[in-house]
Amino acid sequence: MDRLQYFLYHMTIFDIIRILPYIGLVYFIIRRFILHKSPVPSSAFGKVSKELLQKCVTVLKKKERFTYETYTVPEDILSALSVNIRDEERLKELLCSICEHLGINGDFIKLVVIDELATDWAGQISTDLAFTTIRLDLRARYTLDTVIAVLAHEATHLHLYYEGIHFKDTWENEVLTDTATVYCGFGEYVYRGYAVQQGDFALSYNKVGYISQEDVRYIEELMA
């Protein structure tokens, strides 16, 4: 103990700088290979304030016209996509099932599946009321839960558009959409699908969505 106190007392800022990489390496090894977790904390991907989440839930409670049950993917679709996650016919059926849960006819929505490293988004939606396209960037690392969460998020964009529920700020509106996705019954898929995942390259990590797994649980608490 005396030696430790002596060491800490005489440690300089340069000593701290020299040992920081070793501390980071130990942290990486423990989380990645012992705890089997992402070595990158979810907070590294941006943090949503509780105030904004409270604002989103308050708006949804005020403006949503219906109460939504918990969504469950039909077993036949789930089984088929578990075997081949790139089955575009089944992906369209999944999208239609999600839309049906939200009270939307998904038949008129065009689903475009791509795999582009250059994109910085998991999904996109464009609509002019008469024609709607959802683009799904289906990366090799995505789990089925991630795909479900992304499609649910994009379908919820359309739902909120129809209901006239939105924020002017783009960032806040995306958080509102993620919050509404949980609010409308997709919470468990969002929770699992928004987990931090290993990226396309060695020692790279990323996640989809704008909220964290902790945010999903907080939204559910606010809903209750």
C-alpha positions as a Markdown table, in Angstrom:
| # | Residue | x | y | z |
|---|---|---|---|---|
| 1 | Met | 0.0 | 0.0 | 0.0 |
| 2 | Asp | 2.9 | 2.4 | 0.9 |
| 3 | Arg | 4.5 | 1.7 | -2.5 |
| 4 | Leu | 1.2 | 2.4 | -4.3 |
| 5 | Gln | 0.8 | 5.7 | -2.4 |
| 6 | Tyr | 4.4 | 6.6 | -3.3 |
| 7 | Phe | 3.8 | 5.8 | -6.9 |
| 8 | Leu | 0.6 | 7.8 | -7.1 |
| 9 | Tyr | 2.1 | 10.8 | -5.3 |
| 10 | His | 5.0 | 11.0 | -7.7 |
| 11 | Met | 3.0 | 10.3 | -10.9 |
| 12 | Thr | 3.2 | 13.2 | -13.4 |
| 13 | Ile | 0.9 | 14.0 | -16.3 |
| 14 | Phe | 3.4 | 12.5 | -18.7 |
| 15 | Asp | 3.3 | 9.2 | -16.8 |
| 16 | Ile | -0.5 | 9.2 | -17.0 |
| 17 | Ile | -0.4 | 9.8 | -20.8 |
| 18 | Arg | 2.1 | 6.9 | -21.2 |
| 19 | Ile | -0.1 | 4.4 | -19.3 |
| 20 | Leu | -3.5 | 5.4 | -20.8 |
| 21 | Pro | -3.1 | 3.2 | -23.9 |
| 22 | Tyr | -2.4 | 0.2 | -21.7 |
| 23 | Ile | -5.5 | 0.9 | -19.6 |
| 24 | Gly | -7.5 | 1.1 | -22.8 |
| 25 | Leu | -6.1 | -2.2 | -24.0 |
| 26 | Val | -7.0 | -3.9 | -20.7 |
| 27 | Tyr | -10.5 | -2.4 | -20.9 |
| 28 | Phe | -10.9 | -3.7 | -24.4 |
| 29 | Ile | -9.8 | -7.2 | -23.6 |
| 30 | Ile | -12.0 | -7.5 | -20.5 |
| 31 | Arg | -15.2 | -6.3 | -22.3 |
| 32 | Arg | -14.6 | -8.0 | -25.6 |
| 33 | Phe | -13.2 | -11.4 | -24.6 |
| 34 | Ile | -14.2 | -11.9 | -21.0 |
| 35 | Leu | -17.6 | -10.1 | -20.6 |
| 36 | His | -18.4 | -10.7 | -24.4 |
| 37 | Lys | -19.7 | -7.2 | -24.7 |
| 38 | Ser | -18.9 | -4.4 | -27.1 |
| 39 | Pro | -15.7 | -2.6 | -25.9 |
| 40 | Val | -17.4 | 0.6 | -27.0 |
| 41 | Pro | -20.0 | 2.0 | -24.5 |
| 42 | Ser | -23.3 | 2.9 | -26.0 |
| 43 | Ser | -22.8 | 6.5 | -24.7 |
| 44 | Ala | -20.0 | 6.9 | -27.3 |
| 45 | Phe | -22.6 | 7.0 | -30.0 |
| 46 | Gly | -24.4 | 10.1 | -28.8 |
| 47 | Lys | -26.8 | 10.7 | -25.9 |
| 48 | Val | -30.4 | 11.6 | -25.9 |
| 49 | Ser | -31.5 | 13.7 | -22.9 |
| 50 | Lys | -34.2 | 12.5 | -20.7 |
| 51 | Glu | -36.0 | 15.8 | -21.2 |
| 52 | Leu | -36.3 | 15.2 | -24.9 |
| 53 | Leu | -37.6 | 11.6 | -24.3 |
| 54 | Gln | -40.1 | 13.0 | -21.9 |
| 55 | Lys | -41.2 | 15.6 | -24.4 |
| 56 | Cys | -41.6 | 12.9 | -27.1 |
| 57 | Val | -43.7 | 10.6 | -24.9 |
| 58 | Thr | -45.9 | 13.6 | -23.8 |
| 59 | Val | -46.6 | 14.5 | -27.4 |
| 60 | Leu | -47.4 | 10.9 | -28.3 |
| 61 | Lys | -49.8 | 10.5 | -25.3 |
| 62 | Lys | -51.5 | 13.6 | -26.4 |
| 63 | Lys | -51.8 | 13.1 | -30.1 |
| 64 | Glu | -51.8 | 9.3 | -30.8 |
| 65 | Arg | -55.4 | 8.3 | -31.4 |
| 66 | Phe | -54.9 | 4.6 | -30.7 |
| 67 | Thr | -53.4 | 2.3 | -28.1 |
| 68 | Tyr | -51.1 | -0.2 | -29.6 |
| 69 | Glu | -50.5 | -3.8 | -28.5 |
| 70 | Thr | -47.0 | -5.4 | -28.5 |
| 71 | Tyr | -46.1 | -6.3 | -32.0 |
| 72 | Thr | -44.9 | -9.9 | -32.8 |
| 73 | Val | -43.5 | -10.9 | -36.2 |
| 74 | Pro | -45.6 | -13.7 | -37.7 |
| 75 | Glu | -44.0 | -17.1 | -37.2 |
| 76 | Asp | -43.8 | -18.0 | -40.9 |
| 77 | Ile | -42.0 | -14.7 | -41.8 |
| 78 | Leu | -39.7 | -15.0 | -38.8 |
| 79 | Ser | -38.7 | -18.6 | -39.6 |
| 80 | Ala | -38.1 | -17.8 | -43.3 |
| 81 | Leu | -35.9 | -14.7 | -42.5 |
| 82 | Ser | -34.0 | -16.6 | -39.9 |
| 83 | Val | -32.9 | -19.0 | -42.7 |
| 84 | Asn | -32.3 | -16.2 | -45.3 |
| 85 | Ile | -32.4 | -12.7 | -44.0 |
| 86 | Arg | -32.0 | -11.4 | -47.6 |
| 87 | Asp | -35.2 | -12.9 | -48.9 |
| 88 | Glu | -36.7 | -9.8 | -50.4 |
| 89 | Glu | -40.1 | -11.3 | -50.8 |
| 90 | Arg | -40.2 | -12.2 | -47.1 |
| 91 | Leu | -38.8 | -8.8 | -46.2 |
| 92 | Lys | -41.6 | -7.1 | -48.0 |
| 93 | Glu | -44.1 | -9.4 | -46.1 |
| 94 | Leu | -42.4 | -8.3 | -42.9 |
| 95 | Leu | -42.8 | -4.6 | -43.9 |
| 96 | Cys | -46.5 | -5.2 | -44.7 |
| 97 | Ser | -47.0 | -6.9 | -41.4 |
| 98 | Ile | -45.4 | -4.0 | -39.5 |
| 99 | Cys | -47.5 | -1.5 | -41.5 |
| 100 | Glu | -50.6 | -3.4 | -40.8 |
| 101 | His | -49.9 | -3.2 | -37.1 |
| 102 | Leu | -49.7 | 0.6 | -37.5 |
| 103 | Gly | -53.0 | 0.7 | -39.5 |
| 104 | Ile | -51.2 | 1.3 | -42.9 |
| 105 | Asn | -51.6 | -0.5 | -46.1 |
| 106 | Gly | -48.0 | -1.6 | -46.9 |
| 107 | Asp | -48.8 | -3.0 | -50.3 |
| 108 | Phe | -48.2 | 0.3 | -52.0 |
| 109 | Ile | -44.8 | 0.8 | -50.4 |
| 110 | Lys | -41.8 | -0.1 | -52.6 |
| 111 | Leu | -39.0 | -1.8 | -50.6 |
| 112 | Val | -35.5 | -1.4 | -52.0 |
| 113 | Val | -32.8 | -3.6 | -50.4 |
| 114 | Ile | -29.1 | -2.5 | -50.8 |
| 115 | Asp | -25.8 | -3.2 | -49.2 |
| 116 | Glu | -23.6 | -0.1 | -49.6 |
| 117 | Leu | -20.6 | 0.7 | -47.3 |
| 118 | Ala | -20.8 | 4.3 | -48.4 |
| 119 | Thr | -24.1 | 5.0 | -46.8 |
| 120 | Asp | -24.3 | 6.3 | -43.2 |
| 121 | Trp | -27.9 | 5.2 | -42.7 |
| 122 | Ala | -29.7 | 1.9 | -42.1 |
| 123 | Gly | -33.0 | 2.9 | -43.6 |
| 124 | Gln | -34.6 | 5.8 | -45.5 |
| 125 | Ile | -38.1 | 6.6 | -46.5 |
| 126 | Ser | -39.4 | 9.0 | -49.2 |
| 127 | Thr | -43.1 | 9.6 | -49.9 |
| 128 | Asp | -45.4 | 12.0 | -51.8 |
| 129 | Leu | -48.6 | 10.4 | -50.5 |
| 130 | Ala | -49.2 | 8.6 | -53.9 |
| 131 | Phe | -45.9 | 6.7 | -53.9 |
| 132 | Thr | -43.6 | 5.6 | -51.0 |
| 133 | Thr | -40.2 | 4.0 | -51.1 |
| 134 | Ile | -38.3 | 2.5 | -48.1 |
| 135 | Arg | -34.7 | 1.7 | -48.6 |
| 136 | Leu | -33.1 | -0.8 | -46.3 |
| 137 | Asp | -29.3 | -0.9 | -46.2 |
| 138 | Leu | -28.9 | -4.6 | -45.2 |
| 139 | Arg | -25.3 | -4.9 | -43.9 |
| 140 | Ala | -23.8 | -8.4 | -43.3 |
| 141 | Arg | -23.5 | -7.6 | -39.6 |
| 142 | Tyr | -27.2 | -6.9 | -39.1 |
| 143 | Thr | -29.2 | -9.3 | -37.0 |
| 144 | Leu | -32.9 | -10.0 | -37.8 |
| 145 | Asp | -33.8 | -7.9 | -34.8 |
| 146 | Thr | -31.9 | -5.0 | -36.3 |
| 147 | Val | -33.8 | -5.4 | -39.6 |
| 148 | Ile | -37.1 | -5.5 | -37.9 |
| 149 | Ala | -36.2 | -2.4 | -35.8 |
| 150 | Val | -35.1 | -0.4 | -38.9 |
| 151 | Leu | -38.2 | -1.3 | -40.9 |
| 152 | Ala | -40.4 | -0.4 | -37.9 |
| 153 | His | -38.7 | 2.9 | -37.6 |
| 154 | Glu | -39.2 | 3.8 | -41.2 |
| 155 | Ala | -42.8 | 2.6 | -41.2 |
| 156 | Thr | -43.4 | 4.7 | -38.0 |
| 157 | His | -42.1 | 7.7 | -40.0 |
| 158 | Leu | -44.9 | 7.2 | -42.4 |
| 159 | His | -47.4 | 6.7 | -39.5 |
| 160 | Leu | -46.4 | 10.0 | -37.9 |
| 161 | Tyr | -46.5 | 11.7 | -41.2 |
| 162 | Tyr | -50.2 | 10.6 | -41.7 |
| 163 | Glu | -51.0 | 11.6 | -38.1 |
| 164 | Gly | -49.4 | 15.0 | -38.4 |
| 165 | Ile | -47.1 | 14.4 | -35.4 |
| 166 | His | -43.6 | 15.9 | -35.9 |
| 167 | Phe | -41.0 | 18.2 | -34.5 |
| 168 | Lys | -39.4 | 20.9 | -36.7 |
| 169 | Asp | -35.8 | 20.0 | -35.7 |
| 170 | Thr | -34.5 | 17.1 | -37.7 |
| 171 | Trp | -32.6 | 15.4 | -34.9 |
| 172 | Glu | -35.5 | 15.8 | -32.4 |
| 173 | Asn | -37.9 | 14.4 | -35.1 |
| 174 | Glu | -35.7 | 11.3 | -35.5 |
| 175 | Val | -35.7 | 10.8 | -31.7 |
| 176 | Leu | -39.5 | 11.3 | -31.8 |
| 177 | Thr | -39.8 | 8.5 | -34.4 |
| 178 | Asp | -37.6 | 6.1 | -32.4 |
| 179 | Thr | -39.7 | 6.9 | -29.3 |
| 180 | Ala | -42.9 | 6.4 | -31.3 |
| 181 | Thr | -41.6 | 3.0 | -32.6 |
| 182 | Val | -41.3 | 1.9 | -29.0 |
| 183 | Tyr | -44.6 | 3.5 | -28.1 |
| 184 | Cys | -46.4 | 1.7 | -30.9 |
| 185 | Gly | -45.4 | -1.8 | -29.7 |
| 186 | Phe | -42.0 | -2.5 | -31.3 |
| 187 | Gly | -40.0 | -1.9 | -28.1 |
| 188 | Glu | -38.4 | -5.4 | -27.7 |
| 189 | Tyr | -37.2 | -5.4 | -31.3 |
| 190 | Val | -35.8 | -1.9 | -31.0 |
| 191 | Tyr | -34.1 | -2.9 | -27.7 |
| 192 | Arg | -32.3 | -5.9 | -29.3 |
| 193 | Gly | -31.8 | -4.3 | -32.7 |
| 194 | Tyr | -30.3 | -1.1 | -31.4 |
| 195 | Ala | -27.5 | -2.9 | -29.5 |
| 196 | Val | -23.9 | -1.9 | -30.3 |
| 197 | Gln | -22.5 | -4.3 | -32.8 |
| 198 | Gln | -19.1 | -5.0 | -34.3 |
| 199 | Gly | -18.6 | -3.0 | -37.5 |
| 200 | Asp | -17.6 | -3.9 | -41.0 |
| 201 | Phe | -13.9 | -3.6 | -40.2 |
| 202 | Ala | -11.7 | -5.1 | -37.4 |
| 203 | Leu | -12.1 | -3.3 | -34.1 |
| 204 | Ser | -14.8 | -1.1 | -35.5 |
| 205 | Tyr | -18.2 | -0.9 | -33.8 |
| 206 | Asn | -21.5 | 0.9 | -34.5 |
| 207 | Lys | -25.2 | 0.9 | -33.9 |
| 208 | Val | -28.4 | 1.8 | -35.7 |
| 209 | Gly | -31.0 | 4.1 | -34.4 |
| 210 | Tyr | -30.9 | 7.3 | -32.5 |
| 211 | Ile | -31.7 | 6.1 | -29.0 |
| 212 | Ser | -29.9 | 3.6 | -26.8 |
| 213 | Gln | -31.1 | 0.4 | -25.2 |
| 214 | Glu | -31.2 | 2.3 | -21.9 |
| 215 | Asp | -33.5 | 4.9 | -23.6 |
| 216 | Val | -35.9 | 2.2 | -24.7 |
| 217 | Arg | -36.4 | 1.1 | -21.1 |
| 218 | Tyr | -36.8 | 4.7 | -20.0 |
| 219 | Ile | -39.4 | 5.3 | -22.6 |
| 220 | Glu | -41.3 | 2.2 | -21.5 |
| 221 | Glu | -41.2 | 3.5 | -17.9 |
| 222 | Leu | -42.7 | 6.8 | -19.1 |
| 223 | Met | -45.4 | 5.0 | -21.0 |
| 224 | Ala | -46.3 | 3.0 | -17.9 |
